[in-house]
Amino acid sequence: MTFFYLLLPIYVAFCLWLGFRIVQKAGFDGWWALVLLIPVVNIAMIWVFAFTRWPTLKEDIKQDL
């Protein structure tokens, strides 16, 4: 059980780092990754990020993502 409590913060930090990188590449502020820590809100924000227009997408190129 001690091993679990040792790995849990590492896992959470890794997931936050991944979320930070993904949100930054989409063109949003990386601090939005902290929303992943809030239950229920994190699921809603994943949907918001999935269906909003990403600032890094170019207007003159058709990118059907």
TAGI-V16006 format. One record per residue. PSI is psi in whole degrees, 0 to 359 (999 if undefined). Layout:
{{PSI} {PSI}}
//
This chain:
{{328} {325} {322} {313} {339} {321} {337} {310} {328} {317} {316} {317} {321} {316} {320} {321} {316} {315} {319} {314} {318} {315} {322} {317} {333} {345} {6} {169} {133} {340} {346} {343} {337} {342} {337} {340} {346} {116} {148} {314} {325} {321} {318} {319} {328} {318} {319} {313} {328} {327} {2} {164} {125} {134} {335} {352} {138} {141} {325} {353} {130} {115} {94} {90} {999}}
//
